[in-house]
């Protein structure tokens, strides 16, 4: 209870600061929805006609992953990410990383180009009701417009900082609406586990407009981050995840 009260206050202060910001900053932050309060998930569909799927959709994300069935025909995802300078954006709700032309994944022989990736605390998905410390979601898109989301759990371990996070975190833009560039050759592949096992299901974008028809691939093995790395993110976003959504009977499959 204390955690969510603190989170609500923090997000409320953030929203007030955004609404009082100059017009240019407001357009960058887009304060049209939040994770708590009157602009939170319960009311997303009321904020914009384009957000209707957020409350009326039947294939929404994230979900609690349980009862997955093995499908031995599912192939490992081939990740072809390249190191490149990264642009980090604080949109007032999360840290979103852009700037990876040439990075892509192959899923069942189809190429999906990396669009961006977003950090959340705690994890958006749960596994049998348990949440991870964080989750990073990679949005990818094919040439014909199909979207696939790859999710990786981040688990706090005081002895194992993550090398990719170590490169990104010194460039975290603190104020909402700000952008910073990391000119190092940042490899987002360092945020993936070595074990290729994943769960997959059909869902949606996890935030407005909550577009459905997104195929999710949630990696089963977490990636370690240090306690310091976790606390650095929490100092900016104490809670930026959407509540779990009803599966409505959707099948969850596992490749191993």
RODO-2510 file (C-alpha; in nm, 4 decimals, decimal comma):
residues 256
     n   res          X          Y          Z
     1     x     0,0000     0,0000     0,0000
     2     x     0,2786     0,2425     0,0897
     3     x     0,4499     0,1712    -0,2429
     4     x     0,1436     0,2640    -0,4481
     5     x     0,0739     0,5765    -0,2412
     6     x     0,4252     0,6961    -0,3075
     7     x     0,3944     0,6053    -0,6748
     8     x     0,0657     0,7944    -0,7052
     9     x     0,2138     1,1051    -0,5458
    10     x     0,5196     1,0915    -0,7672
    11     x     0,3145     1,0544    -1,0825
    12     x     0,0770     1,3261    -0,9698
    13     x     0,3643     1,5700    -0,9211
    14     x     0,5029     1,4704    -1,2592
    15     x     0,1661     1,5383    -1,4257
    16     x     0,1389     1,8795    -1,2610
    17     x     0,4851     1,9759    -1,3767
    18     x     0,4018     1,8621    -1,7303
    19     x     0,0772     2,0601    -1,7434
    20     x     0,2583     2,3754    -1,6344
    21     x     0,5397     2,3273    -1,8848
    22     x     0,5783     2,5353    -2,2035
    23     x     0,3766     2,4284    -2,5055
    24     x     0,6770     2,2715    -2,6766
    25     x     0,7530     2,0545    -2,3764
    26     x     0,3886     1,9491    -2,3493
    27     x     0,3836     1,8203    -2,7053
    28     x     0,7005     1,6201    -2,6380
    29     x     0,5655     1,4665    -2,3181
    30     x     0,2074     1,4168    -2,4436
    31     x     0,0389     1,4210    -2,0982
    32     x    -0,2786     1,2545    -2,2241
    33     x    -0,2580     0,9412    -2,0095
    34     x    -0,0786     0,8124    -1,7014
    35     x    -0,0444     0,4891    -1,5081
    36     x    -0,2493     0,6071    -1,2070
    37     x    -0,5206     0,8582    -1,1208
    38     x    -0,7958     0,9970    -1,3386
    39     x    -0,5793     0,9648    -1,6514
    40     x    -0,4892     0,6060    -1,5595
    41     x    -0,5683     0,2699    -1,7237
    42     x    -0,9308     0,2527    -1,6079
    43     x    -1,0038     0,5723    -1,8016
    44     x    -0,7725     0,5379    -2,1010
    45     x    -1,0558     0,4691    -2,3426
    46     x    -1,2327     0,7882    -2,2295
    47     x    -0,9346     1,0130    -2,3006
    48     x    -0,9314     0,9698    -2,6772
    49     x    -1,1636     0,7915    -2,9243
    50     x    -0,8569     0,6166    -3,0648
    51     x    -0,7973     0,4490    -2,7265
    52     x    -1,1172     0,2417    -2,7323
    53     x    -0,9365    -0,0923    -2,7462
    54     x    -0,7744    -0,0220    -2,4090
    55     x    -1,0979    -0,1036    -2,2274
    56     x    -1,3014    -0,2934    -2,4859
    57     x    -1,0355    -0,5119    -2,6458
    58     x    -1,0292    -0,8874    -2,5889
    59     x    -0,6601    -0,9405    -2,6636
    60     x    -0,4902    -0,6878    -2,4379
    61     x    -0,1430    -0,6893    -2,2840
    62     x     0,0235    -0,7475    -2,0428
    63     x    -0,1001    -1,0758    -1,8947
    64     x    -0,0146    -1,3241    -1,6228
    65     x     0,1677    -1,6076    -1,7981
    66     x     0,0493    -1,9440    -1,6717
    67     x    -0,0587    -2,2738    -1,8231
    68     x     0,1641    -2,2367    -2,1301
    69     x     0,1717    -2,5332    -2,3667
    70     x     0,4854    -2,6562    -2,5372
    71     x     0,4956    -2,6145    -2,9134
    72     x     0,8108    -2,7856    -3,0386
    73     x     0,7629    -2,6318    -3,3840
    74     x     0,8341    -2,2815    -3,2530
    75     x     1,1822    -2,1762    -3,3585
    76     x     1,4297    -1,9587    -3,1648
    77     x     1,4192    -1,5906    -3,2529
    78     x     1,7255    -1,4789    -3,4484
    79     x     1,8495    -1,1479    -3,3119
    80     x     2,0574    -0,9275    -3,5406
    81     x     2,1226    -0,6136    -3,3390
    82     x     2,4139    -0,3806    -3,4045
    83     x     2,5863    -0,1404    -3,1713
    84     x     2,5025     0,2213    -3,2460
    85     x     2,4573     0,5600    -3,0760
    86     x     2,1280     0,5658    -2,8850
    87     x     1,8751     0,8403    -2,8182
    88     x     1,7064     0,8189    -2,4786
    89     x     1,3706     0,9933    -2,4352
    90     x     1,1955     1,0607    -2,1046
    91     x     0,8334     1,0956    -2,2161
    92     x     0,7075     1,1497    -1,8635
    93     x     0,6012     0,7874    -1,8284
    94     x     0,9042     0,5790    -1,9233
    95     x     1,2491     0,5806    -2,0781
    96     x     1,2282     0,4956    -2,4488
    97     x     1,5453     0,4257    -2,6489
    98     x     1,5636     0,4989    -3,0227
    99     x     1,8292     0,4979    -3,2901
   100     x     1,9128     0,1532    -3,4229
   101     x     1,8931     0,1489    -3,8032
   102     x     1,9954    -0,1916    -3,9300
   103     x     1,8943    -0,3815    -3,6145
   104     x     1,6311    -0,6495    -3,6689
   105     x     1,5056    -0,9902    -3,5618
   106     x     1,3962    -1,2877    -3,7686
   107     x     1,0811    -1,4661    -3,6525
   108     x     0,9708    -1,7630    -3,8629
   109     x     1,1811    -1,6243    -4,1459
   110     x     1,0165    -1,2801    -4,1386
   111     x     1,2302    -0,9750    -4,0732
   112     x     1,1092    -0,7323    -3,8049
   113     x     1,3070    -0,4097    -3,7751
   114     x     1,3757    -0,2705    -3,4281
   115     x     1,1705     0,0453    -3,3695
   116     x     1,2541     0,1234    -3,0063
   117     x     1,2654    -0,0295    -2,6602
   118     x     1,1096     0,0812    -2,3328
   119     x     1,1949     0,0160    -1,9679
   120     x     0,9290    -0,0570    -1,7031
   121     x     0,9282    -0,1046    -1,3261
   122     x     0,8100    -0,3475    -1,2045
   123     x     0,7707    -0,5943    -1,4911
   124     x     0,4584    -0,5595    -1,7020
   125     x     0,4022    -0,9339    -1,7360
   126     x     0,3793    -1,1724    -1,4447
   127     x     0,4593    -1,5436    -1,4393
   128     x     0,2212    -1,7442    -1,2233
   129     x     0,1426    -1,4228    -1,0391
   130     x     0,5043    -1,3219    -0,9744
   131     x     0,6536    -0,9998    -1,1100
   132     x     1,0168    -0,9340    -1,1992
   133     x     1,1983    -0,6202    -1,0858
   134     x     1,1852    -0,4659    -1,4324
   135     x     1,0963    -0,5447    -1,7913
   136     x     1,2296    -0,4063    -2,1174
   137     x     0,9985    -0,4274    -2,4197
   138     x     1,1388    -0,4235    -2,7732
   139     x     0,8958    -0,3049    -3,0388
   140     x     0,9705    -0,4468    -3,3832
   141     x     0,7854    -0,4059    -3,7122
   142     x     0,7859    -0,5968    -4,0421
   143     x     0,7813    -0,4411    -4,3873
   144     x     0,4064    -0,5040    -4,4158
   145     x     0,3338    -0,3327    -4,0838
   146     x     0,2969    -0,6334    -3,8536
   147     x     0,4220    -0,5722    -3,5019
   148     x     0,6034    -0,8093    -3,2679
   149     x     0,7043    -0,7248    -2,9133
   150     x     0,9971    -0,8975    -2,7419
   151     x     0,9934    -0,8722    -2,3620
   152     x     1,2858    -0,9437    -2,1292
   153     x     1,2663    -0,9563    -1,7499
   154     x     1,5382    -0,7740    -1,5563
   155     x     1,6200    -0,9160    -1,2143
   156     x     1,8167    -0,7325    -0,9456
   157     x     2,1438    -0,8918    -0,8402
   158     x     2,3884    -0,6810    -0,6419
   159     x     2,6855    -0,8595    -0,7993
   160     x     2,5910    -0,8500    -1,1657
   161     x     2,5452    -0,5100    -1,3326
   162     x     2,4332    -0,5277    -1,6927
   163     x     2,6857    -0,3895    -1,9422
   164     x     2,4274    -0,2351    -2,1772
   165     x     2,2445    -0,0698    -1,8878
   166     x     2,5807     0,0618    -1,7636
   167     x     2,6247     0,2412    -2,0960
   168     x     2,2700     0,3820    -2,1041
   169     x     2,2095     0,4911    -1,7454
   170     x     2,4655     0,7780    -1,7335
   171     x     2,2591     0,9364    -2,0124
   172     x     1,9148     0,9023    -1,8553
   173     x     1,7220     1,2258    -1,9190
   174     x     1,5864     1,3251    -1,5786
   175     x     1,3215     1,5903    -1,6626
   176     x     1,0069     1,4777    -1,8422
   177     x     1,0193     1,5762    -2,2073
   178     x     1,3990     1,5754    -2,2255
   179     x     1,6185     1,3762    -2,4639
   180     x     1,9816     1,2701    -2,4316
   181     x     2,2137     1,0954    -2,6731
   182     x     2,4603     0,8218    -2,5884
   183     x     2,7260     0,8366    -2,8605
   184     x     2,8808     0,5063    -2,7587
   185     x     2,8208     0,1951    -2,9633
   186     x     2,5376     0,0630    -2,7469
   187     x     2,4349    -0,2945    -2,8275
   188     x     2,0741    -0,3682    -2,7237
   189     x     2,1515    -0,7371    -2,7695
   190     x     2,3195    -0,7195    -2,4304
   191     x     1,9723    -0,6961    -2,2768
   192     x     1,8787    -1,0481    -2,3914
   193     x     1,9402    -1,3758    -2,2062
   194     x     2,1563    -1,6463    -2,3589
   195     x     1,8725    -1,8980    -2,3206
   196     x     1,6400    -1,8640    -2,6246
   197     x     1,3338    -1,9987    -2,4419
   198     x     1,0220    -1,7826    -2,4663
   199     x     0,6468    -1,7756    -2,4196
   200     x     0,4333    -1,6329    -2,6988
   201     x     0,0743    -1,5122    -2,7268
   202     x    -0,1320    -1,2664    -2,9289
   203     x    -0,1848    -0,9371    -2,7497
   204     x    -0,1665    -0,5617    -2,7894
   205     x     0,0483    -0,2591    -2,7400
   206     x     0,0670    -0,2247    -2,3592
   207     x    -0,0234     0,1437    -2,3610
   208     x    -0,2559     0,3741    -2,5580
   209     x    -0,3837     0,3245    -2,8213
   210     x    -0,3602    -0,0434    -2,7063
   211     x    -0,3636    -0,1658    -3,0679
   212     x    -0,4294    -0,5393    -3,0873
   213     x    -0,2785    -0,7953    -3,3221
   214     x     0,0681    -0,7681    -3,1665
   215     x     0,2523    -1,0975    -3,1244
   216     x     0,4381    -1,1088    -2,7931
   217     x     0,7518    -1,3103    -2,7196
   218     x     0,8349    -1,3065    -2,3490
   219     x     1,1740    -1,4544    -2,2659
   220     x     1,1662    -1,7114    -1,9883
   221     x     1,5101    -1,6370    -1,8394
   222     x     1,5712    -1,2982    -1,6736
   223     x     1,8757    -1,0803    -1,7279
   224     x     2,0647    -0,9552    -1,4223
   225     x     2,1000    -0,5893    -1,3331
   226     x     2,2665    -0,4493    -1,0233
   227     x     2,0820    -0,3082    -0,7254
   228     x     2,2293     0,0327    -0,8087
   229     x     2,0995     0,0128    -1,1674
   230     x     1,7535    -0,0800    -1,0433
   231     x     1,7460     0,1987    -0,7859
   232     x     1,8583     0,4549    -1,0441
   233     x     1,5531     0,3764    -1,2551
   234     x     1,3177     0,3670    -0,9567
   235     x     1,4338     0,7175    -0,8645
   236     x     1,2738     0,8310    -1,1925
   237     x     0,9766     0,5936    -1,2204
   238     x     0,8541     0,4201    -0,9068
   239     x     0,5801     0,2455    -1,1045
   240     x     0,5162     0,2592    -1,4775
   241     x     0,3327    -0,0585    -1,5680
   242     x    -0,0200    -0,1354    -1,6820
   243     x    -0,2308    -0,3737    -1,4699
   244     x    -0,2572    -0,7335    -1,5905
   245     x    -0,5285    -0,7967    -1,8492
   246     x    -0,7733    -1,0848    -1,8819
   247     x    -0,6544    -1,3520    -2,1247
   248     x    -1,0133    -1,4241    -2,2406
   249     x    -0,9094    -1,7805    -2,3153
   250     x    -0,6048    -1,6945    -2,5276
   251     x    -0,3498    -1,9690    -2,5828
   252     x    -0,0002    -1,9184    -2,4426
   253     x     0,2678    -2,1312    -2,6060
   254     x     0,6295    -2,2056    -2,5141
   255     x     0,9094    -2,2983    -2,7517
   256     x     1,0929    -2,5061    -2,4884
***
